[in-house]
Amino acid sequence: MSTVNVSDEEFEASVLKSETPVLVDFWAEWCGPCKMIAPALQEIADEMGDRLTIAKMNVDDNPQTPVKYGVRGIPMLMLFKNGQVAGTKIGAMPKAQLSQWVESLL
């Protein structure tokens, strides 16, 4: 499964009301570390696609949701389960560390 883009308007339906856990990647085009973790997130989406959705939210195009959830630095990853934040990570990290973090929350 590939990653999906999500907007402020789609956030409630796509993330908060999702049947499966959703990992939201708050990112921006100009963010170097965001670009560094993108391939790892894609691989995780491919590997865990049956148990997890990975959604990408561009903070420049969608300012409301990042403000609501206190996103101050990017990349910021938030895992939502049943409409609630189950975990948060800020900054880039290796794929193995990302996978381990996600697994610990699922």
C-alpha positions as CSV (number, residue, x, y, z in Angstrom):
1,M,0.0,0.0,0.0
2,S,1.3,3.5,-0.8
3,T,1.2,6.5,1.4
4,V,-1.8,8.8,1.1
5,N,-2.0,12.6,1.1
6,V,-4.4,14.1,3.6
7,S,-5.7,17.7,3.9
8,D,-7.2,19.7,6.7
9,E,-10.6,19.0,5.2
10,E,-10.1,15.3,5.0
11,F,-8.3,14.8,8.3
12,E,-11.4,13.9,10.4
13,A,-12.7,11.3,7.9
14,S,-9.4,9.9,6.8
15,V,-7.5,9.8,10.1
16,L,-9.8,10.3,13.2
17,K,-12.5,8.0,11.9
18,S,-10.3,5.4,10.3
19,E,-10.9,1.8,11.1
20,T,-7.1,1.1,11.1
21,P,-4.3,3.0,12.9
22,V,-3.0,6.0,10.9
23,L,0.5,7.3,11.0
24,V,0.5,11.0,10.0
25,D,3.7,12.5,8.6
26,F,3.6,16.2,9.0
27,W,6.1,17.5,6.5
28,A,7.0,20.3,4.0
29,E,8.6,20.4,0.6
30,W,11.6,22.5,1.9
31,C,12.3,20.2,4.8
32,G,15.5,18.1,4.2
33,P,14.9,15.6,7.1
34,C,11.3,15.1,5.8
35,K,12.7,14.0,2.4
36,M,15.2,11.7,4.2
37,I,12.5,9.7,5.9
38,A,10.0,9.6,3.0
39,P,11.5,6.4,1.4
40,A,11.5,4.6,4.8
41,L,7.8,5.6,5.4
42,Q,7.0,4.3,1.9
43,E,8.7,1.0,2.7
44,I,6.8,0.8,6.0
45,A,3.5,1.5,4.2
46,D,4.3,-1.4,1.8
47,E,5.2,-3.8,4.7
48,M,2.5,-2.9,7.1
49,G,-0.2,-1.7,4.7
50,D,-2.7,-4.3,6.0
51,R,-2.4,-3.0,9.6
52,L,-1.6,0.6,9.1
53,T,-2.3,3.6,6.9
54,I,0.5,6.2,6.4
55,A,-0.9,9.7,5.6
56,K,1.3,12.6,4.6
57,M,0.2,16.2,5.5
58,N,2.0,19.1,4.0
59,V,2.1,21.7,6.8
60,D,2.4,24.6,4.3
61,D,-0.7,23.7,2.4
62,N,-2.7,22.6,5.5
63,P,-2.1,25.0,8.4
64,Q,-5.1,24.1,10.6
65,T,-4.5,20.5,11.7
66,P,-0.7,21.0,12.6
67,V,-1.7,24.0,14.8
68,K,-4.5,21.9,16.4
69,Y,-2.0,19.1,17.3
70,G,0.8,21.4,18.4
71,V,3.2,20.6,15.5
72,R,6.2,22.9,16.0
73,G,8.9,21.0,14.3
74,I,9.0,18.7,11.2
75,P,9.1,16.0,10.3
76,M,6.7,15.1,13.1
77,L,5.0,11.7,13.1
78,M,1.8,11.1,15.0
79,L,0.2,7.7,15.2
80,F,-3.6,7.8,15.7
81,K,-5.7,4.9,17.0
82,N,-9.4,5.2,17.4
83,G,-9.3,8.9,16.8
84,Q,-6.7,9.5,19.6
85,V,-2.9,10.2,19.4
86,A,-1.2,7.0,20.5
87,G,2.4,8.3,20.0
88,T,4.5,11.1,18.6
89,K,8.0,11.3,17.2
90,I,9.8,14.4,16.1
91,G,12.7,14.4,13.6
92,A,14.3,12.0,11.2
93,M,15.3,8.5,12.2
94,P,16.5,5.3,10.5
95,K,13.9,3.0,9.1
96,A,14.6,0.2,11.7
97,Q,14.0,2.7,14.5
98,L,10.8,4.0,12.8
99,S,9.5,0.4,12.3
100,Q,10.2,-0.5,15.9
101,W,8.4,2.5,17.2
102,V,5.3,1.9,15.0
103,E,5.3,-1.8,16.0
104,S,5.4,-0.9,19.7
105,L,2.2,1.2,19.2
106,L,0.2,-1.2,17.1
